[in-house]
Amino acid sequence: MSWKIYKSNDHYIQGDLLSTHSSESAALKNAKKNINYSKTFKEESKEEIVIWLDDADGIPAGIIIKSIKGTKRLRQSKKEE
């Protein structure tokens, strides 16, 4: 899956989609160029990886998101009779 860069607009942190990239480093480089941020915070979960982009005052300026491909299926065992 790809990394998506969103810039905060007046109402939402995940406001305007700026670009998509195949690597994390390319996404961070493009975000530094287009979004004025000074701090990053990375959160990982089973469903997605989120990098928060904050300005010097701690106000969210944007977000980078990567959805992890697919979900793991649970195998159902056969019932014993």
Backbone hydrogen bonds in HBPLUS format (Angstrom, degrees):
<---DONOR---> <-ACCEPTOR-->    atom                        ^
c    i                          cat <-CA-CA->   ^        H-A-AA   ^      H-
h    n   atom  resd res      DA  || num        DHA   H-A  angle D-A-AA Bond
n    s   type  num  typ     dist DA aas  dist angle  dist       angle   num
A0003-TRP N   A0021-HIS O   2.73 MM  18  5.08 158.2  1.78 158.2 160.5     1
A0021-HIS N   A0003-TRP O   2.81 MM  18  5.08 152.0  1.89 144.6 153.9     2
A0004-LYS N   A0065-ILE O   2.84 MM  61  5.26 165.8  1.86 150.3 154.8     3
A0065-ILE N   A0004-LYS O   2.93 MM  61  5.26 157.1  1.98 146.5 152.5     4
A0005-ILE N   A0019-SER O   2.95 MM  14  5.52 172.3  1.96 166.1 166.8     5
A0018-LEU N   A0005-ILE O   2.79 MM  13  5.55 165.7  1.81 155.6 160.4     6
A0006-TYR N   A0063-ILE O   2.84 MM  57  5.29 171.1  1.85 169.4 171.3     7
A0063-ILE N   A0006-TYR O   2.93 MM  57  5.29 156.8  1.98 148.4 153.2     8
A0007-LYS N   A0016-ASP O   2.83 MM   9  5.20 160.9  1.86 149.4 151.8     9
A0016-ASP N   A0007-LYS O   2.97 MM   9  5.20 158.0  2.01 155.1 154.0    10
A0008-SER N   A0061-ALA O   3.03 MM  53  5.32 171.4  2.04 131.3 129.8    11
A0009-ASN N   A0012-TYR O   3.07 MM   3  5.68 153.9  2.14 164.0 166.8    12
A0027-ALA N   A0023-SER O   3.21 MM   4  6.42 153.3  2.29 141.4 148.7    13
A0028-LEU N   A0024-GLU O   2.95 MM   4  6.22 161.1  1.99 153.8 158.3    14
A0029-LYS N   A0025-SER O   2.98 MM   4  6.12 154.7  2.05 143.6 150.8    15
A0030-ASN N   A0026-ALA O   3.00 MM   4  6.17 159.5  2.05 146.1 151.0    16
A0031-ALA N   A0027-ALA O   2.91 MM   4  6.06 154.5  1.98 146.6 154.3    17
A0032-LYS N   A0028-LEU O   2.95 MM   4  6.10 154.4  2.01 145.3 151.4    18
A0033-LYS N   A0029-LYS O   3.25 MM   4  6.45 143.8  2.39 136.8 145.8    19
A0034-ASN N   A0030-ASN O   3.01 MM   4  6.25 148.8  2.11 147.3 155.5    20
A0035-ILE N   A0031-ALA O   2.70 MM   4  5.32 156.9  1.75 151.3 155.5    21
A0038-SER N   A0054-ASP O   2.82 MM  16  6.13 160.8  1.86 148.9 153.0    22
A0039-LYS N   A0054-ASP O   3.03 MM  15  5.12 170.1  2.04 148.8 148.5    23
A0054-ASP N   A0039-LYS O   2.96 MM  15  5.12 167.5  1.98 144.9 148.9    24
A0041-PHE N   A0052-TRP O   3.07 MM  11  5.06 147.9  2.18 136.0 144.0    25
A0052-TRP N   A0041-PHE O   2.74 MM  11  5.06 160.3  1.78 156.1 155.2    26
A0043-GLU N   A0050-VAL O   2.78 MM   7  5.20 167.4  1.79 162.0 166.2    27
A0050-VAL N   A0043-GLU O   2.85 MM   7  5.20 169.5  1.86 159.9 163.2    28
A0045-SER N   A0048-GLU O   3.01 MM   3  5.52 149.9  2.10 155.6 165.0    29
A0068-ILE N   A0047-GLU O   2.91 MM  21  5.52 167.3  1.93 136.8 140.4    30
A0049-ILE N   A0066-LYS O   2.82 MM  17  5.15 157.6  1.87 147.3 154.9    31
A0066-LYS N   A0049-ILE O   2.90 MM  17  5.15 151.8  1.98 151.8 157.8    32
A0051-ILE N   A0064-ILE O   2.81 MM  13  5.01 160.8  1.85 152.3 156.9    33
A0064-ILE N   A0051-ILE O   2.89 MM  13  5.01 155.2  1.95 144.5 152.1    34
A0053-LEU N   A0062-GLY O   3.03 MM   9  5.04 163.3  2.06 140.6 135.7    35
A0061-ALA N   A0053-LEU O   2.70 MM   8  5.59 166.4  1.72 153.1 157.8    36
A0062-GLY N   A0053-LEU O   3.20 MM   9  5.04 144.1  2.34 143.6 140.8    37
A0055-ASP N   A0059-ILE O   3.00 MM   4  5.59 162.8  2.03 147.2 149.8    38
A0058-GLY N   A0055-ASP O   3.06 MM   3  5.37 163.1  2.09 113.4 118.7    39
